[in-house]
């Protein structure tokens, strides 16, 4: 009653989907490798492509936050800075050393990366 060609075709598609899921999981693991648990003593080095983006003029807070896969709300919760203030900073509003230190600690980077 079942068509062997159809069953074979579906099995091939299933194997292809499983391979794609596995590849995506590996990519996610690679992306999240830079995001470390809060409170860790050392900082993981940032990849060259991220430093290049910042060198090309992208806002460092936004670039690092996105690399860490954080929302503005998560960054706000970690740093104690309101998300709307973080949004303004990412749009170019200036900020002081105290804010930079709080953001750097929450983003797990050195403060000098956030100071222009």
C-alpha positions as CSV (number, residue, x, y, z in Angstrom):
1,X,0.0,0.0,0.0
2,X,2.9,2.4,0.6
3,X,5.1,3.7,-2.3
4,X,8.7,2.7,-1.7
5,X,9.9,5.7,-3.7
6,X,7.9,8.1,-1.5
7,X,9.2,6.5,1.7
8,X,12.8,6.7,0.5
9,X,12.3,10.3,-0.6
10,X,10.9,11.2,2.8
11,X,13.8,9.4,4.6
12,X,16.3,11.4,2.5
13,X,14.5,14.7,3.4
14,X,14.5,13.7,7.0
15,X,18.2,13.0,7.0
16,X,18.9,16.3,5.2
17,X,16.8,18.2,7.9
18,X,18.7,16.4,10.7
19,X,22.0,17.5,9.1
20,X,20.8,21.1,8.8
21,X,19.6,21.1,12.4
22,X,23.0,19.8,13.5
23,X,24.8,22.4,11.5
24,X,22.7,25.2,13.0
25,X,23.3,23.9,16.6
26,X,27.0,24.0,15.9
27,X,26.7,27.6,14.7
28,X,24.7,28.6,17.8
29,X,27.3,27.0,20.0
30,X,30.0,29.0,18.2
31,X,28.0,32.2,18.7
32,X,27.2,31.6,22.3
33,X,30.8,30.6,23.2
34,X,31.6,34.3,23.6
35,X,28.8,34.8,26.1
36,X,30.0,33.7,29.5
37,X,28.2,33.3,32.7
38,X,27.8,36.4,34.8
39,X,30.4,37.0,37.5
40,X,33.2,35.2,35.8
41,X,36.6,36.6,36.7
42,X,38.2,36.8,33.2
43,X,36.9,38.1,29.9
44,X,36.8,36.0,26.7
45,X,38.6,37.8,23.8
46,X,36.3,39.4,21.3
47,X,36.5,38.2,17.7
48,X,38.3,40.3,15.0
49,X,35.1,40.8,13.0
50,X,33.5,42.4,16.0
51,X,36.4,44.7,16.6
52,X,36.4,45.6,12.9
53,X,32.7,46.5,13.1
54,X,33.4,48.8,16.1
55,X,36.4,50.2,14.2
56,X,34.2,51.0,11.2
57,X,32.0,53.2,13.4
58,X,29.3,50.8,14.8
59,X,28.4,51.7,18.4
60,X,30.5,49.4,20.7
61,X,27.7,48.9,23.3
62,X,25.3,47.7,20.6
63,X,27.9,45.6,18.8
64,X,29.1,43.8,21.9
65,X,25.5,43.5,23.3
66,X,24.4,41.8,20.1
67,X,27.5,39.6,20.1
68,X,26.6,38.5,23.6
69,X,23.1,37.8,22.3
70,X,21.6,40.1,24.9
71,X,18.5,42.3,24.6
72,X,18.6,45.9,25.8
73,X,16.4,44.7,28.7
74,X,18.9,42.0,29.7
75,X,21.7,44.5,29.6
76,X,19.7,46.8,31.7
77,X,19.0,44.1,34.2
78,X,22.7,43.2,34.4
79,X,24.0,46.8,34.5
80,X,21.2,48.6,36.5
81,X,20.7,51.0,33.6
82,X,17.2,51.5,32.2
83,X,16.7,50.0,28.7
84,X,15.6,53.3,27.3
85,X,18.9,54.8,28.5
86,X,20.8,52.0,26.8
87,X,18.8,52.6,23.6
88,X,19.8,56.3,23.7
89,X,23.5,55.3,24.3
90,X,23.4,53.0,21.3
91,X,22.0,55.8,19.2
92,X,25.0,58.0,20.2
93,X,24.1,59.8,23.4
94,X,27.2,60.5,25.5
95,X,27.7,58.8,28.8
96,X,30.2,59.1,31.7
97,X,32.8,56.8,33.2
98,X,30.5,55.4,35.9
99,X,28.0,54.3,33.2
100,X,30.8,52.9,31.1
101,X,32.1,50.8,34.0
102,X,28.6,49.4,34.7
103,X,28.1,48.6,31.0
104,X,31.6,47.1,30.7
105,X,31.0,44.8,33.7
106,X,27.6,43.7,32.4
107,X,29.1,43.1,28.9
108,X,32.2,41.4,30.3
109,X,34.6,43.7,28.4
110,X,37.3,46.2,29.4
111,X,36.0,49.7,29.9
112,X,38.3,51.2,27.3
113,X,36.4,49.4,24.5
114,X,33.3,51.4,25.4
115,X,35.0,54.8,25.7
116,X,35.4,56.7,22.5
